Amino acid sequence: MLESEKIKRGRLIAKVLDLKNHSYYGDDDVNIRYFTTGGDKTPLGLYETLYRLLTDDINRLEKF
């Protein structure tokens, strides 16, 4: 999957979860950051984090 599509999906994830964006950063795909309990995330970071949670071995993830 292209990075641009991952970014679009990340922005949709933020919208569905009603995540607030950090006002210090811009609103473009590269600079925007969303508040999460795991720290601020870019749209790409949101996508990659959720993808990993949904696809990695659950036993390995429980160690976090």
N, C-alpha and C positions, 0 to 999 in steps of 0.2 A: 504494500500500500504506500502511496506517495505521502511524503511528510505533510503536504498541503491538505490532504484529506484527513490525516490524523489531527491536524490543527482544527479543521472545521468540526470534526467529531468532538474534540476537546471543548470547543466553545459551546456546542450543544449540550454536552455533559454539564457544564457550568450553569447553563440556562435551566436545564431540567432540575438540577439540585439547588437552584436559586442561590448560587454562590456569589458573594459580593466581591467586586474587584478592588484592588488596592489603588487608591486615587493617586498615589505618587507616580505610578508608572503610566505609560500611554495606553491607548485602547487598540493599538494595532496588534496583529497576530504574534509578533515577535516580543513586544514589550509588556503586554498586559499580564497581570498576575492576579490570581484569585486566592482569597483566604481559605485555607483548609487547616484541619487540626494537625496535619503533618507538615505545616509550613506553607508559604506562598507557592503556588504552582502556575506555570504557563499553561495554555491550552494543550500544547504537546505533552507537557508533564502530566496533566490530568489524564489524558488518553493513555499514555504509557503506564501510569500507575494502575489505572483500572484494568487495562488489558492484562497486566501481570497478575493482578489479584484474581482475575477470572480464568487465567490459563495455566498458571504455575501449579506445581504440586502443593496441595493444601497443607500437608505435614511440614513442608519446608517453610511455608509462610507463617505458620503458628508460632515460630520462634521469635517473631518480631514482637 
